[in-house]
């Protein structure tokens, strides 16, 4: 014989409290996904702007080499090699000099932020599914 408000009511209360807590976790994960998603988009756009030929590659390489090296301009410019994954633009010169035009921090930043976005997405999906089962 069960009393009113006994074990079943306590169990329902615990379930609803757990469901609210899981929903709160899922809500925060959605916020994190929005912020990290914006950061991923910003980083990727920044990377594409570095890789896409929006200006003359010779001019970009020439300016970059003059800024970082006491160069007299005698070596022949061989060209620039561009890749999108990972973001990379490498200028090559006839004297063996090479220079990377994409910032060193860009590729690790994109990888870390994309990984955090994925982790937030998985956590939100799991929390949402668990709160639906609990509530």
Backbone as a printed PyTorch tensor [residue, N CA C, xyz], in Angstrom:
tensor([[[  0.8240,  -1.1620,   0.0000],
         [  0.0000,   0.0000,   0.0000],
         [  0.8850,   1.2470,   0.0000]],

        [[  0.6910,   2.0970,  -0.9910],
         [  1.5230,   3.2900,  -1.1000],
         [  0.7990,   4.4840,  -0.5300]],

        [[  1.5710,   5.3370,   0.0790],
         [  1.0070,   6.5520,   0.6370],
         [  1.0210,   7.6470,  -0.4280]],

        [[  0.0500,   8.5550,  -0.3800],
         [  0.0760,   9.6620,  -1.3360],
         [  1.3200,  10.5010,  -1.1060]],

        [[  1.9700,  10.8600,  -2.2120],
         [  3.1920,  11.6710,  -2.1160],
         [  4.3640,  10.8580,  -1.6340]],

        [[  4.3220,   9.5570,  -1.8200],
         [  5.3920,   8.6990,  -1.3480],
         [  6.5400,   8.5960,  -2.3430]],

        [[  6.9890,   7.3630,  -2.5470],
         [  8.1680,   7.0900,  -3.3730],
         [  7.9500,   7.4750,  -4.8230]],

        [[  6.7380,   7.2700,  -5.3480],
         [  6.4770,   7.6230,  -6.7450],
         [  6.5660,   9.1300,  -6.9610]],

        [[  6.0340,   9.9010,  -6.0570],
         [  6.0940,  11.3550,  -6.1830],
         [  7.5330,  11.8360,  -6.0660]],

        [[  8.3100,  11.2230,  -5.1600],
         [  9.7060,  11.5890,  -4.9980],
         [ 10.4870,  11.2490,  -6.2650]],

        [[ 10.1960,  10.0970,  -6.8300],
         [ 10.8580,   9.6750,  -8.0590],
         [ 10.5380,  10.6280,  -9.2010]],

        [[  9.2670,  11.0380,  -9.3020],
         [  8.8780,  11.9970, -10.3390],
         [  9.5740,  13.3340, -10.1340]],

        [[  9.6910,  13.7580,  -8.9050],
         [ 10.3760,  15.0220,  -8.5970],
         [ 11.8410,  14.9750,  -8.9870]],

        [[ 12.4950,  13.8450,  -8.6760],
         [ 13.9010,  13.6970,  -9.0510],
         [ 14.0690,  13.6830, -10.5670]],

        [[ 13.1450,  12.9950, -11.2460],
         [ 13.2170,  12.9410, -12.7120],
         [ 13.0420,  14.3240, -13.3150]],

        [[ 12.0830,  15.0820, -12.8120],
         [ 11.8530,  16.4090, -13.3920],
         [ 13.0160,  17.3460, -13.0780]],

        [[ 13.6280,  17.2220, -11.8950],
         [ 14.7980,  18.0290, -11.5630],
         [ 15.9750,  17.6530, -12.4570]],

        [[ 16.1570,  16.3660, -12.7010],
         [ 17.2360,  15.9130, -13.5970],
         [ 16.9800,  16.3860, -15.0190]],

        [[ 15.7280,  16.3580, -15.4400],
         [ 15.3920,  16.8160, -16.7930],
         [ 15.6830,  18.3040, -16.9380]],

        [[ 15.3450,  19.0980, -15.9000],
         [ 15.6290,  20.5400, -15.9580],
         [ 17.1290,  20.7930, -15.9940]],

        [[ 17.8890,  20.0220, -15.2220],
         [ 19.3440,  20.1900, -15.1910],
         [ 19.9500,  19.8190, -16.5440]],

        [[ 19.4640,  18.7110, -17.1310],
         [ 19.9640,  18.3170, -18.4530],
         [ 19.5900,  19.3500, -19.5080]],

        [[ 18.3980,  19.9130, -19.4250],
         [ 17.9860,  20.9410, -20.3880],
         [ 18.8490,  22.1880, -20.2250]],

        [[ 19.2260,  22.5190, -18.9910],
         [ 20.0930,  23.6640, -18.7430],
         [ 21.4690,  23.4380, -19.3830]],

        [[ 21.9970,  22.2280, -19.2550],
         [ 23.2820,  21.8950, -19.8930],
         [ 23.1600,  22.0220, -21.4040]],

        [[ 22.0790,  21.5080, -21.9530],
         [ 21.8710,  21.5910, -23.4080],
         [ 21.7570,  23.0440, -23.8460]],

        [[ 21.0600,  23.8800, -23.0610],
         [ 20.9290,  25.2900, -23.4140],
         [ 22.2840,  25.9910, -23.4360]],

        [[ 23.1260,  25.7300, -22.4260],
         [ 24.4510,  26.3360, -22.3990],
         [ 25.3150,  25.8290, -23.5400]],

        [[ 25.1390,  24.5810, -23.9110],
         [ 25.8980,  24.0490, -25.0470],
         [ 25.4830,  24.7260, -26.3440]],

        [[ 24.2030,  25.0480, -26.4720],
         [ 23.7470,  25.7690, -27.6670],
         [ 24.3640,  27.1700, -27.7210]],

        [[ 24.4650,  27.8220, -26.5720],
         [ 25.1040,  29.1360, -26.5170],
         [ 26.5810,  29.0080, -26.9070]],

        [[ 27.2560,  28.0020, -26.3490],
         [ 28.6710,  27.7820, -26.6800],
         [ 28.8320,  27.4870, -28.1670]],

        [[ 27.9080,  26.6900, -28.7300],
         [ 27.9830,  26.3880, -30.1610],
         [ 27.8260,  27.6470, -30.9950]],

        [[ 26.9520,  28.5390, -30.6050],
         [ 26.7570,  29.7790, -31.3620],
         [ 28.0230,  30.6320, -31.3300]],

        [[ 28.6090,  30.7760, -30.1460],
         [ 29.8340,  31.5810, -30.0310],
         [ 31.0050,  30.9330, -30.7630]],

        [[ 31.1820,  29.6330, -30.5640],
         [ 32.2870,  28.9440, -31.2310],
         [ 32.0620,  28.8710, -32.7340]],

        [[ 30.8110,  28.7280, -33.1450],
         [ 30.5160,  28.7140, -34.5760],
         [ 30.9020,  30.0260, -35.2290]],

        [[ 30.6020,  31.1360, -34.5540],
         [ 30.9930,  32.4460, -35.0840],
         [ 32.5150,  32.5690, -35.1620]],

        [[ 33.2070,  32.0540, -34.1470],
         [ 34.6740,  32.1000, -34.1600],
         [ 35.2440,  31.2310, -35.2760]],

        [[ 34.6490,  30.0770, -35.5180],
         [ 35.1080,  29.2030, -36.6120],
         [ 34.9120,  29.9000, -37.9500]],

        [[ 33.7440,  30.4940, -38.1390],
         [ 33.4720,  31.1850, -39.4070],
         [ 34.4610,  32.3280, -39.6060]],

        [[ 34.7260,  33.1080, -38.5500],
         [ 35.6690,  34.2130, -38.6520],
         [ 37.0580,  33.6890, -39.0270]],

        [[ 37.5170,  32.6330, -38.3660],
         [ 38.8460,  32.0900, -38.6480],
         [ 38.9410,  31.5550, -40.0660]],

        [[ 37.9220,  30.8610, -40.5160],
         [ 37.9430,  30.2900, -41.8600],
         [ 37.9010,  31.3980, -42.9130]],

        [[ 37.0970,  32.4200, -42.6930],
         [ 37.0680,  33.5470, -43.6320],
         [ 38.4330,  34.2160, -43.6800]],

        [[ 39.0460,  34.4110, -42.5190],
         [ 40.3860,  34.9920, -42.4660],
         [ 41.3800,  34.1290, -43.2340]],

        [[ 41.2690,  32.8160, -43.0910],
         [ 42.1520,  31.8950, -43.8180],
         [ 41.9260,  31.9480, -45.3150]],

        [[ 40.6630,  31.9650, -45.7350],
         [ 40.3740,  32.0490, -47.1680],
         [ 40.8810,  33.3560, -47.7570]],

        [[ 40.7650,  34.4430, -47.0060],
         [ 41.2740,  35.7160, -47.5080],
         [ 42.7850,  35.6750, -47.6970]],

        [[ 43.4830,  34.9030, -46.8740],
         [ 44.9270,  34.7750, -47.0280],
         [ 45.2840,  33.8900, -48.2130]],

        [[ 44.4390,  32.9250, -48.5470],
         [ 44.7490,  31.9520, -49.5940],
         [ 44.2340,  32.3790, -50.9620]],

        [[ 43.0740,  33.0060, -51.0120],
         [ 42.4930,  33.3840, -52.3000],
         [ 43.3240,  34.4700, -52.9740]],

        [[ 43.4930,  34.3660, -54.2750],
         [ 44.3180,  35.3550, -54.9850],
         [ 43.5610,  36.6580, -55.2200]],

        [[ 43.3730,  37.4390, -54.1580],
         [ 42.6800,  38.7130, -54.2950],
         [ 43.6110,  39.8100, -54.8140]],

        [[ 44.9080,  39.5870, -54.6700],
         [ 45.8910,  40.5280, -55.2050],
         [ 46.9410,  39.7240, -55.9590]],

        [[ 47.8010,  40.4070, -56.6380],
         [ 48.8640,  39.7700, -57.3940],
         [ 49.8000,  39.0240, -56.4420]],

        [[ 50.0220,  37.7330, -56.6940],
         [ 50.8640,  36.9540, -55.7740],
         [ 52.2990,  37.4660, -55.7590]],

        [[ 52.7850,  37.9360, -56.8830],
         [ 54.1460,  38.4800, -56.9110],
         [ 54.2440,  39.6820, -55.9850]],

        [[ 53.2610,  40.5680, -56.0560],
         [ 53.2850,  41.7650, -55.2190],
         [ 53.2330,  41.3920, -53.7390]],

        [[ 52.3430,  40.4440, -53.3690],
         [ 52.2330,  40.0190, -51.9660],
         [ 53.5420,  39.4150, -51.4800]],

        [[ 54.1360,  38.5480, -52.2850],
         [ 55.3960,  37.9070, -51.8950],
         [ 56.5360,  38.9180, -51.8400]],

        [[ 56.5760,  39.8190, -52.8080],
         [ 57.6330,  40.8220, -52.8760],
         [ 57.5800,  41.7370, -51.6520]],

        [[ 56.3980,  42.2100, -51.3050],
         [ 56.2450,  43.0880, -50.1440],
         [ 56.6190,  42.3400, -48.8690]],

        [[ 56.1670,  41.1080, -48.7410],
         [ 56.4730,  40.3280, -47.5480],
         [ 57.9700,  40.0830, -47.4040]],

        [[ 58.6480,  39.7620, -48.5130],
         [ 60.0920,  39.5050, -48.4300],
         [ 60.8510,  40.7780, -48.1000]],

        [[ 60.4330,  41.8920, -48.6440],
         [ 61.1140,  43.1480, -48.3350],
         [ 60.9320,  43.5580, -46.8790]],

        [[ 59.8240,  43.1560, -46.2760],
         [ 59.5900,  43.5080, -44.8720],
         [ 60.4260,  42.6610, -43.9240]],

        [[ 60.7200,  41.4130, -44.2990],
         [ 61.3790,  40.4930, -43.3800],
         [ 62.8460,  40.2180, -43.6880]],

        [[ 63.3500,  40.7280, -44.7750],
         [ 64.6860,  40.3310, -45.2050],
         [ 65.3580,  41.5200, -45.8810]],

        [[ 66.6450,  41.6710, -45.6440],
         [ 67.4130,  42.6680, -46.4100],
         [ 67.7150,  42.0580, -47.7610]],

        [[ 66.8600,  42.3140, -48.6930],
         [ 66.9260,  41.6640, -49.9980],
         [ 67.1660,  42.7220, -51.0620]],

        [[ 68.0500,  42.3980, -51.9930],
         [ 68.3760,  43.3780, -53.0230],
         [ 67.5360,  43.2060, -54.2870]],

        [[ 66.6430,  42.2420, -54.3240],
         [ 65.7570,  42.0510, -55.4700],
         [ 66.3690,  41.2860, -56.6220]],

        [[ 67.5060,  40.6270, -56.3970],
         [ 68.1910,  39.9580, -57.5000],
         [ 67.6560,  38.5620, -57.7960]],

        [[ 67.0430,  37.8790, -56.8360],
         [ 66.5720,  36.5040, -57.0490],
         [ 65.2770,  36.5030, -57.8560]],

        [[ 65.1390,  35.4970, -58.6880],
         [ 63.9500,  35.3610, -59.5290],
         [ 62.7920,  34.7900, -58.7000]],

        [[ 61.6150,  35.3600, -58.8890],
         [ 60.4130,  34.8720, -58.2140],
         [ 59.9020,  33.6530, -58.9770]],

        [[ 59.8040,  32.5050, -58.3050],
         [ 59.3680,  31.2710, -58.9690],
         [ 57.8570,  31.0760, -58.9010]],

        [[ 57.2240,  31.6250, -57.9050],
         [ 55.7760,  31.4800, -57.7850],
         [ 55.3550,  31.2360, -56.3590]],

        [[ 54.0580,  31.0930, -56.1950],
         [ 53.4820,  30.8450, -54.8740],
         [ 52.6420,  29.5770, -54.9530]],

        [[ 52.7790,  28.7400, -53.9300],
         [ 51.9940,  27.5020, -53.8500],
         [ 50.9340,  27.7000, -52.7700]],

        [[ 49.6560,  27.4990, -53.1440],
         [ 48.5500,  27.7280, -52.2230],
         [ 47.7920,  26.4350, -51.9610]],

        [[ 47.4490,  26.2190, -50.7000],
         [ 46.5720,  25.1110, -50.3310],
         [ 45.5010,  25.6480, -49.3930]],

        [[ 44.3370,  25.0120, -49.4350],
         [ 43.2320,  25.4490, -48.5840],
         [ 43.1900,  24.6620, -47.2810]],

        [[ 43.5150,  23.3700, -47.3160],
         [ 43.5490,  22.5490, -46.1040],
         [ 44.9190,  21.9180, -46.0010]],

        [[ 45.7550,  22.3590, -45.0930],
         [ 45.6300,  23.5230, -44.2300],
         [ 45.8290,  24.8090, -45.0280]],

        [[ 45.3930,  25.9360, -44.4470],
         [ 45.5800,  27.2140, -45.1090],
         [ 47.0690,  27.4900, -45.2460]],

        [[ 47.5060,  27.7070, -46.4870],
         [ 48.9280,  27.9200, -46.7020],
         [ 49.1570,  28.6470, -48.0230]],

        [[ 50.0580,  29.6190, -48.0020],
         [ 50.5590,  30.2780, -49.2040],
         [ 52.0630,  30.3930, -49.0120]],

        [[ 52.8230,  29.6670, -49.8380],
         [ 54.2730,  29.6720, -49.7210],
         [ 54.8590,  30.3160, -50.9670]],

        [[ 55.6110,  31.3900, -50.7700],
         [ 56.3060,  32.0640, -51.8670],
         [ 57.6670,  31.4160, -52.0480]],

        [[ 58.0450,  31.1830, -53.3040],
         [ 59.3360,  30.5490, -53.6010],
         [ 60.1510,  31.4680, -54.5030]],

        [[ 61.4420,  31.5550, -54.1890],
         [ 62.3660,  32.4020, -54.9360],
         [ 63.5070,  31.5530, -55.4750]],

        [[ 64.1590,  32.0220, -56.5010],
         [ 65.2360,  31.2850, -57.1590],
         [ 66.4470,  31.0380, -56.2810]],

        [[ 66.6550,  31.8350, -55.2550],
         [ 67.8160,  31.6380, -54.3780],
         [ 67.5250,  30.6580, -53.2430]],

        [[ 66.3740,  29.9560, -53.3000],
         [ 66.0220,  28.9650, -52.2880],
         [ 65.2170,  29.5230, -51.1330]],

        [[ 64.9740,  30.8130, -51.1280],
         [ 64.2190,  31.4480, -50.0550],
         [ 62.7370,  31.1180, -50.2210]],

        [[ 62.0930,  30.7030, -49.1330],
         [ 60.6420,  30.4810, -49.1270],
         [ 60.0550,  31.2330, -47.9360]],

        [[ 58.8270,  31.6490, -48.0990],
         [ 58.1590,  32.3540, -47.0030],
         [ 56.6830,  32.0000, -46.9800]],

        [[ 56.1840,  31.7250, -45.7990],
         [ 54.7730,  31.4110, -45.5730],
         [ 54.0300,  32.7260, -45.3150]],

        [[ 52.9950,  33.0040, -46.1120],
         [ 52.2440,  34.2480, -45.9510],
         [ 51.0860,  34.1300, -44.9670]],

        [[ 50.6080,  32.9220, -44.7180],
         [ 49.4960,  32.7270, -43.7820],
         [ 50.0530,  32.7410, -42.3620]],

        [[ 49.3540,  33.4220, -41.4680],
         [ 49.7940,  33.5160, -40.0740],
         [ 49.9280,  32.1250, -39.4510]],

        [[ 50.9410,  31.9470, -38.6340],
         [ 51.2170,  30.6480, -38.0140],
         [ 50.1010,  30.1770, -37.0930]],

        [[ 49.3920,  31.0910, -36.4830],
         [ 48.3690,  30.7380, -35.4970],
         [ 47.0490,  30.3230, -36.1270]],

        [[ 46.8630,  30.5670, -37.4220],
         [ 45.5430,  30.3820, -38.0180],
         [ 45.0830,  28.9210, -38.0350]],

        [[ 45.8910,  28.0010, -38.5500],
         [ 45.4630,  26.6000, -38.6630],
         [ 45.1990,  25.9430, -37.3090]],

        [[ 46.0790,  26.1100, -36.3100],
         [ 45.7360,  25.5380, -34.9950],
         [ 44.4830,  26.1580, -34.3860]],

        [[ 44.2750,  27.4390, -34.6070],
         [ 43.0850,  28.0980, -34.0780],
         [ 41.8180,  27.5180, -34.6950]],

        [[ 41.8290,  27.3450, -36.0030],
         [ 40.6640,  26.7610, -36.6740],
         [ 40.4130,  25.3470, -36.1560]],

        [[ 41.4780,  24.5530, -35.9940],
         [ 41.3200,  23.1730, -35.5220],
         [ 40.7500,  23.1210, -34.1040]],

        [[ 41.2800,  23.9450, -33.2020],
         [ 40.8180,  23.9300, -31.8050],
         [ 39.3770,  24.4060, -31.7060]],

        [[ 39.0510,  25.5010, -32.3880],
         [ 37.6900,  26.0320, -32.2950],
         [ 36.6900,  25.0730, -32.9360]],

        [[ 37.0650,  24.4690, -34.0580],
         [ 36.1690,  23.4910, -34.6930],
         [ 35.9710,  22.2750, -33.7890]],

        [[ 37.0330,  21.8380, -33.0980],
         [ 36.9080,  20.7210, -32.1560],
         [ 35.9930,  21.0630, -30.9850]],

        [[ 36.1370,  22.2650, -30.4370],
         [ 35.2620,  22.6930, -29.3440],
         [ 33.8150,  22.8150, -29.8100]],

        [[ 33.6120,  23.2990, -31.0270],
         [ 32.2610,  23.3800, -31.5940],
         [ 31.6600,  21.9860, -31.6970]],

        [[ 32.4460,  21.0190, -32.1790],
         [ 31.9670,  19.6380, -32.2890],
         [ 31.6330,  19.0450, -30.9300]],

        [[ 32.4830,  19.3160, -29.9270],
         [ 32.2260,  18.8020, -28.5800],
         [ 30.9470,  19.4170, -28.0010]],

        [[ 30.7390,  20.7100, -28.2070],
         [ 29.5120,  21.3590, -27.7250],
         [ 28.2830,  20.7970, -28.4310]],

        [[ 28.4170,  20.5300, -29.7220],
         [ 27.2960,  19.9660, -30.4790],
         [ 26.9300,  18.5800, -29.9530]],

        [[ 27.9310,  17.7280, -29.7460],
         [ 27.6730,  16.3740, -29.2510],
         [ 27.0660,  16.4340, -27.8470]],

        [[ 27.6010,  17.2880, -26.9790],
         [ 27.0750,  17.4170, -25.6210],
         [ 25.6340,  17.9100, -25.6380]],

        [[ 25.3370,  18.8750, -26.4910],
         [ 23.9670,  19.3920, -26.5790],
         [ 23.0020,  18.3240, -27.0630]],

        [[ 23.4230,  17.5520, -28.0560],
         [ 22.5500,  16.4900, -28.5730],
         [ 22.2970,  15.4140, -27.5310]],

        [[ 23.3470,  15.0240, -26.8160],
         [ 23.1980,  13.9970, -25.7810],
         [ 22.3190,  14.5160, -24.6380]],

        [[ 22.5560,  15.7500, -24.2010],
         [ 21.7560,  16.3330, -23.1130],
         [ 20.3000,  16.4820, -23.5170]],

        [[ 20.0800,  16.9060, -24.7530],
         [ 18.7140,  17.0710, -25.2330],
         [ 17.9840,  15.7280, -25.2940]],

        [[ 18.6620,  14.7110, -25.7910],
         [ 18.0480,  13.3740, -25.8630],
         [ 17.7840,  12.8250, -24.4610]],

        [[ 18.7080,  13.0300, -23.5530],
         [ 18.5340,  12.5280, -22.1880],
         [ 17.4090,  13.2660, -21.4680]],

        [[ 17.2770,  14.5860, -21.7060],
         [ 16.2000,  15.3100, -21.0430],
         [ 14.8370,  14.9190, -21.6120]],

        [[ 14.7870,  14.5710, -22.8910],
         [ 13.5210,  14.0980, -23.4550],
         [ 13.1180,  12.7620, -22.8490]],

        [[ 14.1190,  11.8930, -22.6450],
         [ 13.8160,  10.5900, -22.0300],
         [ 13.4060,  10.7530, -20.5780]],

        [[ 14.0630,  11.6860, -19.8600],
         [ 13.7750,  11.8800, -18.4330],
         [ 12.4690,  12.6300, -18.2290]],

        [[ 12.1300,  13.5240, -19.1470],
         [ 10.9400,  14.3500, -18.9360],
         [  9.8790,  13.9230, -19.8310]]])
